[in-house]
């Protein structure tokens, strides 16, 4: 009976260790993706600022007024932001749910395999 108790305790300890390792793996993948996405978005922002300056200069040459060029480009960005806001659920919710579920639950078929392996 004592041996059975020790085996159960050992099995539970192994499952806890496995859970911790899976969480570390998933969290490190999440953090890596978050850092990569942040760096990409910062570079994209820098490019957008540069292109916005060029667009304002081009529109100013075309219409002859720098102030109205800023208003036109700013209006374009306001319309784009409004569309982005209205479509936010369709653009993000489904994709984020799929990404997180794939990241956290892709190894479910492997959870039952190898339970009898020892460290």
N, C-alpha and C positions, 0 to 999 in steps of 0.2 A: 504494500500500500504506500509505503514511504517512497519507493522508487517511482510509482505512478505520480505522486505529488511533485517530486523533483522534475520529472519529465514535463508535466503540465507547466510548472513554473519556468522551466527552460524554454518551452515553446512560446509562452507569453512574452518572455524577455526578447526572444528572437523577433517576434511580430512587432514589438515596440521599437526595436532597433531598425527593423526594415521600414516601418512607418516614418521614423525620423530621417533615415537616409533618403526615402522618397520625397519627403518634404524639403530637405536640403537641396536635392536635385531640382525639384520644381521651382523652388524659390530662387535658386541661382539662375535657372533658365529665364525666369520672369524678370529678374533684375538685369540680366544681360540684355534682354530684349528691350527693356525700358530705357537703359542707358543708350543703346544703339538708336532707338527711336528718338530720344531726346537730342542726340548729336545730329541726326539726320534733319530733324525739324529746325534746329538752330541754323544749320547750313542752308536749308530751304528758305528760312526767314531772311537771312542775309542776301540770298539771291533775289528774293522777291523785293526787298528794299532797293537793291541796285536796279532791278528792272523797272520798278515803279518810278524811280528818278529819271531813268531814260525815257519812259513812257510820258511822264509829265513834260520833259523837255521837248519831245517830239510833238505832243499835242499843242504845246505853247508855240512852237514854230508854225504849226498848221493853222491855229486860230488867231495867233498874234497876242495872246494875253496869258501871262504866267498864272495869274490868280484863277482865271476860268479853267485853265488846264488842271490845276490842283482840284478844283471843284468837280470837274468831269471825272477825273480818275478816282477821287474820293467817292463820288456817287456810284461809280462802277463797283468799287469795293463794298459799299453799303448794300447794294443789290445782291452781290455775291454772298455776303455774310448773311443776309436775310434768307436766301435760298438754302444756304448751308444749315442755318438754324431750323428751317422748316423740314428739312430732310434728315436731320440728325439721327432720328430713331432708325430710319431705314438704312442709313450709311454705317452706323456704329453698333447698334445693339446686337443684331444678328451675328455680325462678324466677331464681336468680342466674346459673345457666348460660345460660339464655335471654337474660337482660339483657346479660351480658358478650359472648356470641357475637353478638348483634345489634349491640352497640356497636362491636365490633372488626372484624366481618366483613360489615357491611351494605354496604360500598362495593366488594365484590369484583367486581361486574359493571362498575364504573367503572374498575378498575385497568388494564384492557387498552385502554380507550378513550383517545384523546388522547395516546398515547405518542409520536407524531411531532410533538407541539406543542413549540414552543420558548418559552423565557422572554423 
